[in-house]
Amino acid sequence: MPATVWKGFISFGLVSFPVRLFSAARAETVHFHMLHKKDQSRVKEVWYCVEEDKPIDRADIEKGFEISKGEYVAVADEELKKIAPATATTMDILQFVGHDEVDPIYFEASYYVAAEDRAAKPYVLFIRALTDTKQDAIAKISMHNREHVVLIRPSKGGLVLHTLYYPNELHKANRSEAPATKYSAKELELARSLVNQLKAPFKPQEFKDEYRENVERLIEQKRKGQKFTEVKQPRTAPVVDLMEALKRSLKSSAPASTKDSGRSGAPKKKTGGRHKAA
């Protein structure tokens, strides 16, 4: 059974039903330990008291907020629990929005929303209401020491919850606008043709993390005392002639799909080429 991230109620008007949240995704990566170069032994993190000039145990540590240089207000975990808002146990639905109304840039983390067995009917009814009206729910929930605005949406017979960033957490200063430049009708036509030629249904199982695979191969080759395989990096140069670059892009992506159609015996037609994610 997966670990429960949050347990409480969804409140929908006068109806409320118990649910649990489970993590929907976690990035997979190769984890390294820190080693001492001299003898390849593990390096461990040590909690250190600057005032007493000595290491201390984790049990002797508490949270503190710095109010001025070197001056802190200590806060205990029990005190934080006592001031938690109602959203620590109940998600009140605040409003409903269209499926495509919330910009994905606001999405932070995703969770599966599971119903308790005794609450199956209101859970299923809630899913059907959202599906029929093509709406998603906006609510608030407190977990992980903060109150989140969340979006709840139906997905493949269940509910998925996305925590959302607050507007002040978006780094708008880092956003760049498209340069004020012109292009010809022919250039736009070729660009659209390239998009249509590469268009295909999204199949996430066809993508893989090549960097992780390369790291795992490097580790295995070094373990066996073999010379590791280097990966050549492509040389890219700024586009000088946009029209020529678009034409060459169309030509380079077209033959593969034509050959595939010929081998399968199917009628020859343009199908989108697919690129693996690096």
C-alpha positions, 0 to 999 in steps of 0.5 A, a space after each residue: 500500500 502506498 504511503 498516504 500523503 494527506 487524509 481528510 475530507 472534500 467538502 462540496 456544498 453540504 456534501 463531504 466525503 473522506 479521501 486520501 492523497 497519494 503521490 502521483 509521480 516522482 522523478 527517477 534519477 541516479 542517486 550518488 553518495 558523497 565519498 572521501 577522495 582519499 579512501 572512498 569512504 562515505 561522508 556523513 552530514 554532521 549537525 554542528 552547533 556554532 556557539 558550543 563548537 561541537 557536533 549535536 544530535 538531531 534530537 537536539 534541533 528545533 525550528 527557528 525563524 530569524 527576526 534579526 541578525 543572529 536573533 531567532 524565534 523558536 517554533 515547535 512542531 506541536 505549536 504549528 499543529 495547533 495553529 493549522 487552519 481548517 484546510 488541514 483536514 478538510 478541502 472546501 471547494 471554492 469554485 469551479 473552472 473550465 478544463 483548460 482555464 488554468 495555465 499549466 505554469 501554475 501546476 506544482 505537484 500531482 496527487 491521486 485522490 482516493 476515496 474511502 470505501 464507505 464514501 464511494 457514492 459521493 466520490 463517484 457522483 462528484 466525478 460524474 458532475 465534473 465530467 458532465 459539466 467539463 469543469 475542474 474544482 478549485 479548493 484549498 488544502 494545508 499540508 507540508 507546512 503550507 496552505 495550497 490552492 489546488 485544482 481537482 480534475 477527473 482522470 481515467 475514472 478517478 480524481 487527480 489533484 494538482 497543487 498550484 503556485 501562488 502568483 507571487 511565486 511565479 518568476 515573471 521577471 524571467 519571462 521573455 517576450 517574442 522578438 518584434 520581427 517579421 516573417 514571410 507567408 512562405 516561411 509560415 507555410 513551411 513552418 506549419 507544414 513541418 508541424 503537421 508532418 511531425 504531428 502524432 498522438 502523445 504516447 509517453 511510454 515511447 519516451 525515455 531518459 537517455 541521460 539516466 541510461 548513460 549514467 547507469 552505463 557509465 557506472 556499469 562500465 567503470 565497475 567492470 574496469 572498462 573504458 566508458 563510452 563517450 557521447 558525441 554532442 551535436 554541433 548546432 549553429 544559428 540559422 542563417 537562411 530560415 527558408 533553407 533550414 525549413 525546407 531541409 527540415 521537411 526533407 529530413 523528416 519525410 523519408 522515414 515515414 515513407 519508408 515505414 509505410 512501404 515496409 508495412 504494406 500500408 498506403 503511403 502517407 505522411 505520418 509524423 516522425 517521432 523524436 525521443 526525449 533526451 
